[in-house]
Amino acid sequence: MINDALSRIGHEQRQALTETYLRDRPYAEVAAEVGIPVGTLRSRVFYGLKALRAALDEMGVTV
């Protein structure tokens, strides 16, 4: 179910959520690895969570 919802959001947002939330990695570490500022990573996480909630809602899953 969560994999289906993750597959419905953009790659950059999915990567940000996977690395920070699911793998519990520090923002600074992930941002350095991807080559983006920490603020950009935080934005991707923020909008990724919104997109994930919308995807789950479309799937009929209540959060």
mmCIF file of the N, C-alpha and C atoms, coordinates in Angstrom:
data_MODEL
# 
_entry.id   MODEL 
# 
loop_
_atom_site.group_PDB 
_atom_site.id 
_atom_site.type_symbol 
_atom_site.label_atom_id 
_atom_site.label_alt_id 
_atom_site.label_comp_id 
_atom_site.label_asym_id 
_atom_site.label_entity_id 
_atom_site.label_seq_id 
_atom_site.pdbx_PDB_ins_code 
_atom_site.Cartn_x 
_atom_site.Cartn_y 
_atom_site.Cartn_z 
_atom_site.occupancy 
_atom_site.B_iso_or_equiv 
_atom_site.pdbx_formal_charge 
_atom_site.auth_seq_id 
_atom_site.auth_comp_id 
_atom_site.auth_asym_id 
_atom_site.auth_atom_id 
_atom_site.pdbx_PDB_model_num 
ATOM 1   N N  . MET A 1 1  ? 0.821  -1.184 0.000  1.00 0.00 ? 1  MET A N  1 
ATOM 2   C CA . MET A 1 1  ? 0.000  0.000  0.000  1.00 0.00 ? 1  MET A CA 1 
ATOM 3   C C  . MET A 1 1  ? 0.870  1.254  0.000  1.00 0.00 ? 1  MET A C  1 
ATOM 4   N N  . ILE A 1 2  ? 1.841  1.351  0.921  1.00 0.00 ? 2  ILE A N  1 
ATOM 5   C CA . ILE A 1 2  ? 2.682  2.550  0.964  1.00 0.00 ? 2  ILE A CA 1 
ATOM 6   C C  . ILE A 1 2  ? 3.563  2.615  -0.273 1.00 0.00 ? 2  ILE A C  1 
ATOM 7   N N  . ASN A 1 3  ? 4.008  1.461  -0.767 1.00 0.00 ? 3  ASN A N  1 
ATOM 8   C CA . ASN A 1 3  ? 4.811  1.451  -1.990 1.00 0.00 ? 3  ASN A CA 1 
ATOM 9   C C  . ASN A 1 3  ? 4.001  1.937  -3.179 1.00 0.00 ? 3  ASN A C  1 
ATOM 10  N N  . ASP A 1 4  ? 2.733  1.559  -3.237 1.00 0.00 ? 4  ASP A N  1 
ATOM 11  C CA . ASP A 1 4  ? 1.861  2.033  -4.317 1.00 0.00 ? 4  ASP A CA 1 
ATOM 12  C C  . ASP A 1 4  ? 1.719  3.551  -4.243 1.00 0.00 ? 4  ASP A C  1 
ATOM 13  N N  . ALA A 1 5  ? 1.516  4.058  -3.045 1.00 0.00 ? 5  ALA A N  1 
ATOM 14  C CA . ALA A 1 5  ? 1.361  5.506  -2.876 1.00 0.00 ? 5  ALA A CA 1 
ATOM 15  C C  . ALA A 1 5  ? 2.667  6.224  -3.214 1.00 0.00 ? 5  ALA A C  1 
ATOM 16  N N  . LEU A 1 6  ? 3.792  5.679  -2.786 1.00 0.00 ? 6  LEU A N  1 
ATOM 17  C CA . LEU A 1 6  ? 5.085  6.293  -3.100 1.00 0.00 ? 6  LEU A CA 1 
ATOM 18  C C  . LEU A 1 6  ? 5.344  6.316  -4.604 1.00 0.00 ? 6  LEU A C  1 
ATOM 19  N N  . SER A 1 7  ? 4.889  5.301  -5.292 1.00 0.00 ? 7  SER A N  1 
ATOM 20  C CA . SER A 1 7  ? 5.115  5.249  -6.741 1.00 0.00 ? 7  SER A CA 1 
ATOM 21  C C  . SER A 1 7  ? 4.307  6.314  -7.478 1.00 0.00 ? 7  SER A C  1 
ATOM 22  N N  . ARG A 1 8  ? 3.337  6.910  -6.818 1.00 0.00 ? 8  ARG A N  1 
ATOM 23  C CA . ARG A 1 8  ? 2.483  7.927  -7.445 1.00 0.00 ? 8  ARG A CA 1 
ATOM 24  C C  . ARG A 1 8  ? 3.035  9.343  -7.306 1.00 0.00 ? 8  ARG A C  1 
ATOM 25  N N  . ILE A 1 9  ? 4.100  9.518  -6.519 1.00 0.00 ? 9  ILE A N  1 
ATOM 26  C CA . ILE A 1 9  ? 4.660  10.860 -6.354 1.00 0.00 ? 9  ILE A CA 1 
ATOM 27  C C  . ILE A 1 9  ? 5.966  10.963 -7.158 1.00 0.00 ? 9  ILE A C  1 
ATOM 28  N N  . GLY A 1 10 ? 6.445  12.180 -7.325 1.00 0.00 ? 10 GLY A N  1 
ATOM 29  C CA . GLY A 1 10 ? 7.644  12.423 -8.117 1.00 0.00 ? 10 GLY A CA 1 
ATOM 30  C C  . GLY A 1 10 ? 8.889  11.774 -7.542 1.00 0.00 ? 10 GLY A C  1 
ATOM 31  N N  . HIS A 1 11 ? 9.831  11.504 -8.417 1.00 0.00 ? 11 HIS A N  1 
ATOM 32  C CA . HIS A 1 11 ? 11.071 10.819 -8.024 1.00 0.00 ? 11 HIS A CA 1 
ATOM 33  C C  . HIS A 1 11 ? 11.827 11.567 -6.930 1.00 0.00 ? 11 HIS A C  1 
ATOM 34  N N  . GLU A 1 12 ? 12.005 12.880 -7.093 1.00 0.00 ? 12 GLU A N  1 
ATOM 35  C CA . GLU A 1 12 ? 12.781 13.650 -6.123 1.00 0.00 ? 12 GLU A CA 1 
ATOM 36  C C  . GLU A 1 12 ? 12.113 13.648 -4.751 1.00 0.00 ? 12 GLU A C  1 
ATOM 37  N N  . GLN A 1 13 ? 10.799 13.775 -4.730 1.00 0.00 ? 13 GLN A N  1 
ATOM 38  C CA . GLN A 1 13 ? 10.079 13.751 -3.460 1.00 0.00 ? 13 GLN A CA 1 
ATOM 39  C C  . GLN A 1 13 ? 10.121 12.357 -2.848 1.00 0.00 ? 13 GLN A C  1 
ATOM 40  N N  . ARG A 1 14 ? 9.964  11.335 -3.672 1.00 0.00 ? 14 ARG A N  1 
ATOM 41  C CA . ARG A 1 14 ? 10.023 9.956  -3.187 1.00 0.00 ? 14 ARG A CA 1 
ATOM 42  C C  . ARG A 1 14 ? 11.394 9.661  -2.587 1.00 0.00 ? 14 ARG A C  1 
ATOM 43  N N  . GLN A 1 15 ? 12.443 10.102 -3.260 1.00 0.00 ? 15 GLN A N  1 
ATOM 44  C CA . GLN A 1 15 ? 13.801 9.893  -2.768 1.00 0.00 ? 15 GLN A CA 1 
ATOM 45  C C  . GLN A 1 15 ? 14.005 10.607 -1.425 1.00 0.00 ? 15 GLN A C  1 
ATOM 46  N N  . ALA A 1 16 ? 13.541 11.840 -1.332 1.00 0.00 ? 16 ALA A N  1 
ATOM 47  C CA . ALA A 1 16 ? 13.687 12.615 -0.095 1.00 0.00 ? 16 ALA A CA 1 
ATOM 48  C C  . ALA A 1 16 ? 12.968 11.927 1.063  1.00 0.00 ? 16 ALA A C  1 
ATOM 49  N N  . LEU A 1 17 ? 11.747 11.475 0.839  1.00 0.00 ? 17 LEU A N  1 
ATOM 50  C CA . LEU A 1 17 ? 10.994 10.798 1.894  1.00 0.00 ? 17 LEU A CA 1 
ATOM 51  C C  . LEU A 1 17 ? 11.619 9.459  2.274  1.00 0.00 ? 17 LEU A C  1 
ATOM 52  N N  . THR A 1 18 ? 12.038 8.717  1.278  1.00 0.00 ? 18 THR A N  1 
ATOM 53  C CA . THR A 1 18 ? 12.618 7.404  1.538  1.00 0.00 ? 18 THR A CA 1 
ATOM 54  C C  . THR A 1 18 ? 13.886 7.525  2.373  1.00 0.00 ? 18 THR A C  1 
ATOM 55  N N  . GLU A 1 19 ? 14.745 8.441  1.998  1.00 0.00 ? 19 GLU A N  1 
ATOM 56  C CA . GLU A 1 19 ? 16.016 8.575  2.699  1.00 0.00 ? 19 GLU A CA 1 
ATOM 57  C C  . GLU A 1 19 ? 15.875 9.174  4.094  1.00 0.00 ? 19 GLU A C  1 
ATOM 58  N N  . THR A 1 20 ? 15.019 10.193 4.247  1.00 0.00 ? 20 THR A N  1 
ATOM 59  C CA . THR A 1 20 ? 14.926 10.864 5.542  1.00 0.00 ? 20 THR A CA 1 
ATOM 60  C C  . THR A 1 20 ? 13.960 10.177 6.505  1.00 0.00 ? 20 THR A C  1 
ATOM 61  N N  . TYR A 1 21 ? 12.796 9.767  6.016  1.00 0.00 ? 21 TYR A N  1 
ATOM 62  C CA . TYR A 1 21 ? 11.790 9.179  6.900  1.00 0.00 ? 21 TYR A CA 1 
ATOM 63  C C  . TYR A 1 21 ? 11.966 7.672  7.054  1.00 0.00 ? 21 TYR A C  1 
ATOM 64  N N  . LEU A 1 22 ? 12.038 6.982  5.946  1.00 0.00 ? 22 LEU A N  1 
ATOM 65  C CA . LEU A 1 22 ? 12.069 5.522  6.027  1.00 0.00 ? 22 LEU A CA 1 
ATOM 66  C C  . LEU A 1 22 ? 13.434 4.984  6.444  1.00 0.00 ? 22 LEU A C  1 
ATOM 67  N N  . ARG A 1 23 ? 14.503 5.624  5.977  1.00 0.00 ? 23 ARG A N  1 
ATOM 68  C CA . ARG A 1 23 ? 15.851 5.170  6.349  1.00 0.00 ? 23 ARG A CA 1 
ATOM 69  C C  . ARG A 1 23 ? 16.433 5.971  7.514  1.00 0.00 ? 23 ARG A C  1 
ATOM 70  N N  . ASP A 1 24 ? 15.689 6.990  7.971  1.00 0.00 ? 24 ASP A N  1 
ATOM 71  C CA . ASP A 1 24 ? 16.062 7.796  9.142  1.00 0.00 ? 24 ASP A CA 1 
ATOM 72  C C  . ASP A 1 24 ? 17.474 8.374  9.042  1.00 0.00 ? 24 ASP A C  1 
ATOM 73  N N  . ARG A 1 25 ? 17.793 8.910  7.873  1.00 0.00 ? 25 ARG A N  1 
ATOM 74  C CA . ARG A 1 25 ? 19.109 9.516  7.660  1.00 0.00 ? 25 ARG A CA 1 
ATOM 75  C C  . ARG A 1 25 ? 19.024 11.019 7.907  1.00 0.00 ? 25 ARG A C  1 
ATOM 76  N N  . PRO A 1 26 ? 20.095 11.624 8.374  1.00 0.00 ? 26 PRO A N  1 
ATOM 77  C CA . PRO A 1 26 ? 20.099 13.075 8.618  1.00 0.00 ? 26 PRO A CA 1 
ATOM 78  C C  . PRO A 1 26 ? 19.933 13.871 7.318  1.00 0.00 ? 26 PRO A C  1 
ATOM 79  N N  . TYR A 1 27 ? 19.221 14.978 7.425  1.00 0.00 ? 27 TYR A N  1 
ATOM 80  C CA . TYR A 1 27 ? 18.995 15.828 6.258  1.00 0.00 ? 27 TYR A CA 1 
ATOM 81  C C  . TYR A 1 27 ? 20.318 16.262 5.622  1.00 0.00 ? 27 TYR A C  1 
ATOM 82  N N  . ALA A 1 28 ? 21.274 16.688 6.436  1.00 0.00 ? 28 ALA A N  1 
ATOM 83  C CA . ALA A 1 28 ? 22.547 17.183 5.903  1.00 0.00 ? 28 ALA A CA 1 
ATOM 84  C C  . ALA A 1 28 ? 23.270 16.096 5.105  1.00 0.00 ? 28 ALA A C  1 
ATOM 85  N N  . GLU A 1 29 ? 23.230 14.885 5.585  1.00 0.00 ? 29 GLU A N  1 
ATOM 86  C CA . GLU A 1 29 ? 23.893 13.771 4.909  1.00 0.00 ? 29 GLU A CA 1 
ATOM 87  C C  . GLU A 1 29 ? 23.239 13.483 3.554  1.00 0.00 ? 29 GLU A C  1 
ATOM 88  N N  . VAL A 1 30 ? 21.926 13.429 3.541  1.00 0.00 ? 30 VAL A N  1 
ATOM 89  C CA . VAL A 1 30 ? 21.199 13.145 2.299  1.00 0.00 ? 30 VAL A CA 1 
ATOM 90  C C  . VAL A 1 30 ? 21.394 14.282 1.302  1.00 0.00 ? 30 VAL A C  1 
ATOM 91  N N  . ALA A 1 31 ? 21.301 15.522 1.768  1.00 0.00 ? 31 ALA A N  1 
ATOM 92  C CA . ALA A 1 31 ? 21.465 16.674 0.881  1.00 0.00 ? 31 ALA A CA 1 
ATOM 93  C C  . ALA A 1 31 ? 22.851 16.681 0.250  1.00 0.00 ? 31 ALA A C  1 
ATOM 94  N N  . ALA A 1 32 ? 23.867 16.388 1.041  1.00 0.00 ? 32 ALA A N  1 
ATOM 95  C CA . ALA A 1 32 ? 25.237 16.352 0.507  1.00 0.00 ? 32 ALA A CA 1 
ATOM 96  C C  . ALA A 1 32 ? 25.389 15.244 -0.528 1.00 0.00 ? 32 ALA A C  1 
ATOM 97  N N  . GLU A 1 33 ? 24.801 14.106 -0.256 1.00 0.00 ? 33 GLU A N  1 
ATOM 98  C CA . GLU A 1 33 ? 24.885 12.977 -1.179 1.00 0.00 ? 33 GLU A CA 1 
ATOM 99  C C  . GLU A 1 33 ? 24.201 13.279 -2.514 1.00 0.00 ? 33 GLU A C  1 
ATOM 100 N N  . VAL A 1 34 ? 23.049 13.945 -2.446 1.00 0.00 ? 34 VAL A N  1 
ATOM 101 C CA . VAL A 1 34 ? 22.280 14.261 -3.650 1.00 0.00 ? 34 VAL A CA 1 
ATOM 102 C C  . VAL A 1 34 ? 22.850 15.496 -4.347 1.00 0.00 ? 34 VAL A C  1 
ATOM 103 N N  . GLY A 1 35 ? 23.556 16.335 -3.588 1.00 0.00 ? 35 GLY A N  1 
ATOM 104 C CA . GLY A 1 35 ? 24.158 17.539 -4.152 1.00 0.00 ? 35 GLY A CA 1 
ATOM 105 C C  . GLY A 1 35 ? 23.219 18.719 -4.203 1.00 0.00 ? 35 GLY A C  1 
ATOM 106 N N  . ILE A 1 36 ? 22.375 18.849 -3.164 1.00 0.00 ? 36 ILE A N  1 
ATOM 107 C CA . ILE A 1 36 ? 21.425 19.964 -3.086 1.00 0.00 ? 36 ILE A CA 1 
ATOM 108 C C  . ILE A 1 36 ? 21.533 20.608 -1.708 1.00 0.00 ? 36 ILE A C  1 
ATOM 109 N N  . PRO A 1 37 ? 21.071 21.853 -1.565 1.00 0.00 ? 37 PRO A N  1 
ATOM 110 C CA . PRO A 1 37 ? 21.044 22.482 -0.240 1.00 0.00 ? 37 PRO A CA 1 
ATOM 111 C C  . PRO A 1 37 ? 20.051 21.768 0.688  1.00 0.00 ? 37 PRO A C  1 
ATOM 112 N N  . VAL A 1 38 ? 20.308 21.846 1.976  1.00 0.00 ? 38 VAL A N  1 
ATOM 113 C CA . VAL A 1 38 ? 19.428 21.222 2.964  1.00 0.00 ? 38 VAL A CA 1 
ATOM 114 C C  . VAL A 1 38 ? 18.014 21.793 2.859  1.00 0.00 ? 38 VAL A C  1 
ATOM 115 N N  . GLY A 1 39 ? 17.894 23.084 2.607  1.00 0.00 ? 39 GLY A N  1 
ATOM 116 C CA . GLY A 1 39 ? 16.577 23.706 2.477  1.00 0.00 ? 39 GLY A CA 1 
ATOM 117 C C  . GLY A 1 39 ? 15.776 23.125 1.322  1.00 0.00 ? 39 GLY A C  1 
ATOM 118 N N  . THR A 1 40 ? 16.449 22.801 0.242  1.00 0.00 ? 40 THR A N  1 
ATOM 119 C CA . THR A 1 40 ? 15.776 22.181 -0.906 1.00 0.00 ? 40 THR A CA 1 
ATOM 120 C C  . THR A 1 40 ? 15.276 20.789 -0.526 1.00 0.00 ? 40 THR A C  1 
ATOM 121 N N  . LEU A 1 41 ? 16.087 20.054 0.197  1.00 0.00 ? 41 LEU A N  1 
ATOM 122 C CA . LEU A 1 41 ? 15.677 18.720 0.648  1.00 0.00 ? 41 LEU A CA 1 
ATOM 123 C C  . LEU A 1 41 ? 14.466 18.826 1.573  1.00 0.00 ? 41 LEU A C  1 
ATOM 124 N N  . ARG A 1 42 ? 14.490 19.791 2.472  1.00 0.00 ? 42 ARG A N  1 
ATOM 125 C CA . ARG A 1 42 ? 13.350 19.972 3.372  1.00 0.00 ? 42 ARG A CA 1 
ATOM 126 C C  . ARG A 1 42 ? 12.067 20.299 2.592  1.00 0.00 ? 42 ARG A C  1 
ATOM 127 N N  . SER A 1 43 ? 12.194 21.118 1.559  1.00 0.00 ? 43 SER A N  1 
ATOM 128 C CA . SER A 1 43 ? 11.035 21.427 0.712  1.00 0.00 ? 43 SER A CA 1 
ATOM 129 C C  . SER A 1 43 ? 10.517 20.170 0.021  1.00 0.00 ? 43 SER A C  1 
ATOM 130 N N  . ARG A 1 44 ? 11.430 19.359 -0.475 1.00 0.00 ? 44 ARG A N  1 
ATOM 131 C CA . ARG A 1 44 ? 11.013 18.123 -1.142 1.00 0.00 ? 44 ARG A CA 1 
ATOM 132 C C  . ARG A 1 44 ? 10.296 17.193 -0.176 1.00 0.00 ? 44 ARG A C  1 
ATOM 133 N N  . VAL A 1 45 ? 10.773 17.131 1.057  1.00 0.00 ? 45 VAL A N  1 
ATOM 134 C CA . VAL A 1 45 ? 10.111 16.303 2.066  1.00 0.00 ? 45 VAL A CA 1 
ATOM 135 C C  . VAL A 1 45 ? 8.719  16.861 2.360  1.00 0.00 ? 45 VAL A C  1 
ATOM 136 N N  . PHE A 1 46 ? 8.623  18.168 2.550  1.00 0.00 ? 46 PHE A N  1 
ATOM 137 C CA . PHE A 1 46 ? 7.344  18.806 2.855  1.00 0.00 ? 46 PHE A CA 1 
ATOM 138 C C  . PHE A 1 46 ? 6.319  18.531 1.760  1.00 0.00 ? 46 PHE A C  1 
ATOM 139 N N  . TYR A 1 47 ? 6.696  18.830 0.520  1.00 0.00 ? 47 TYR A N  1 
ATOM 140 C CA . TYR A 1 47 ? 5.764  18.631 -0.592 1.00 0.00 ? 47 TYR A CA 1 
ATOM 141 C C  . TYR A 1 47 ? 5.562  17.155 -0.902 1.00 0.00 ? 47 TYR A C  1 
ATOM 142 N N  . GLY A 1 48 ? 6.565  16.349 -0.615 1.00 0.00 ? 48 GLY A N  1 
ATOM 143 C CA . GLY A 1 48 ? 6.413  14.903 -0.786 1.00 0.00 ? 48 GLY A CA 1 
ATOM 144 C C  . GLY A 1 48 ? 5.387  14.333 0.167  1.00 0.00 ? 48 GLY A C  1 
ATOM 145 N N  . LEU A 1 49 ? 5.373  14.816 1.407  1.00 0.00 ? 49 LEU A N  1 
ATOM 146 C CA . LEU A 1 49 ? 4.378  14.360 2.376  1.00 0.00 ? 49 LEU A CA 1 
ATOM 147 C C  . LEU A 1 49 ? 2.975  14.768 1.951  1.00 0.00 ? 49 LEU A C  1 
ATOM 148 N N  . LYS A 1 50 ? 2.847  15.995 1.431  1.00 0.00 ? 50 LYS A N  1 
ATOM 149 C CA . LYS A 1 50 ? 1.533  16.438 0.934  1.00 0.00 ? 50 LYS A CA 1 
ATOM 150 C C  . LYS A 1 50 ? 1.084  15.553 -0.223 1.00 0.00 ? 50 LYS A C  1 
ATOM 151 N N  . ALA A 1 51 ? 1.990  15.264 -1.143 1.00 0.00 ? 51 ALA A N  1 
ATOM 152 C CA . ALA A 1 51 ? 1.651  14.431 -2.299 1.00 0.00 ? 51 ALA A CA 1 
ATOM 153 C C  . ALA A 1 51 ? 1.331  13.004 -1.867 1.00 0.00 ? 51 ALA A C  1 
ATOM 154 N N  . LEU A 1 52 ? 2.067  12.502 -0.875 1.00 0.00 ? 52 LEU A N  1 
ATOM 155 C CA . LEU A 1 52 ? 1.827  11.152 -0.379 1.00 0.00 ? 52 LEU A CA 1 
ATOM 156 C C  . LEU A 1 52 ? 0.458  11.053 0.281  1.00 0.00 ? 52 LEU A C  1 
ATOM 157 N N  . ARG A 1 53 ? 0.101  12.069 1.064  1.00 0.00 ? 53 ARG A N  1 
ATOM 158 C CA . ARG A 1 53 ? -1.233 12.091 1.680  1.00 0.00 ? 53 ARG A CA 1 
ATOM 159 C C  . ARG A 1 53 ? -2.323 12.104 0.620  1.00 0.00 ? 53 ARG A C  1 
ATOM 160 N N  . ALA A 1 54 ? -2.108 12.905 -0.427 1.00 0.00 ? 54 ALA A N  1 
ATOM 161 C CA . ALA A 1 54 ? -3.096 12.978 -1.510 1.00 0.00 ? 54 ALA A CA 1 
ATOM 162 C C  . ALA A 1 54 ? -3.208 11.633 -2.231 1.00 0.00 ? 54 ALA A C  1 
ATOM 163 N N  . ALA A 1 55 ? -2.081 10.983 -2.451 1.00 0.00 ? 55 ALA A N  1 
ATOM 164 C CA . ALA A 1 55 ? -2.083 9.680  -3.118 1.00 0.00 ? 55 ALA A CA 1 
ATOM 165 C C  . ALA A 1 55 ? -2.807 8.647  -2.269 1.00 0.00 ? 55 ALA A C  1 
ATOM 166 N N  . LEU A 1 56 ? -2.551 8.646  -0.972 1.00 0.00 ? 56 LEU A N  1 
ATOM 167 C CA . LEU A 1 56 ? -3.218 7.717  -0.076 1.00 0.00 ? 56 LEU A CA 1 
ATOM 168 C C  . LEU A 1 56 ? -4.727 8.003  -0.039 1.00 0.00 ? 56 LEU A C  1 
ATOM 169 N N  . ASP A 1 57 ? -5.085 9.267  -0.055 1.00 0.00 ? 57 ASP A N  1 
ATOM 170 C CA . ASP A 1 57 ? -6.493 9.658  -0.075 1.00 0.00 ? 57 ASP A CA 1 
ATOM 171 C C  . ASP A 1 57 ? -7.179 9.149  -1.350 1.00 0.00 ? 57 ASP A C  1 
ATOM 172 N N  . GLU A 1 58 ? -6.508 9.302  -2.487 1.00 0.00 ? 58 GLU A N  1 
ATOM 173 C CA . GLU A 1 58 ? -7.042 8.806  -3.749 1.00 0.00 ? 58 GLU A CA 1 
ATOM 174 C C  . GLU A 1 58 ? -7.231 7.293  -3.725 1.00 0.00 ? 58 GLU A C  1 
ATOM 175 N N  . MET A 1 59 ? -6.383 6.620  -2.973 1.00 0.00 ? 59 MET A N  1 
ATOM 176 C CA . MET A 1 59 ? -6.449 5.165  -2.871 1.00 0.00 ? 59 MET A CA 1 
ATOM 177 C C  . MET A 1 59 ? -7.501 4.727  -1.857 1.00 0.00 ? 59 MET A C  1 
ATOM 178 N N  . GLY A 1 60 ? -8.111 5.699  -1.166 1.00 0.00 ? 60 GLY A N  1 
ATOM 179 C CA . GLY A 1 60 ? -9.138 5.374  -0.185 1.00 0.00 ? 60 GLY A CA 1 
ATOM 180 C C  . GLY A 1 60 ? -8.600 5.017  1.187  1.00 0.00 ? 60 GLY A C  1 
ATOM 181 N N  . VAL A 1 61 ? -7.336 5.345  1.430  1.00 0.00 ? 61 VAL A N  1 
ATOM 182 C CA . VAL A 1 61 ? -6.717 5.069  2.723  1.00 0.00 ? 61 VAL A CA 1 
ATOM 183 C C  . VAL A 1 61 ? -6.840 6.321  3.578  1.00 0.00 ? 61 VAL A C  1 
ATOM 184 N N  . THR A 1 62 ? -7.341 6.182  4.791  1.00 0.00 ? 62 THR A N  1 
ATOM 185 C CA . THR A 1 62 ? -7.437 7.327  5.690  1.00 0.00 ? 62 THR A CA 1 
ATOM 186 C C  . THR A 1 62 ? -6.197 7.368  6.570  1.00 0.00 ? 62 THR A C  1 
ATOM 187 N N  . VAL A 1 63 ? -5.665 8.561  6.728  1.00 0.00 ? 63 VAL A N  1 
ATOM 188 C CA . VAL A 1 63 ? -4.436 8.739  7.508  1.00 0.00 ? 63 VAL A CA 1 
ATOM 189 C C  . VAL A 1 63 ? -4.759 9.423  8.805  1.00 0.00 ? 63 VAL A C  1 
# 
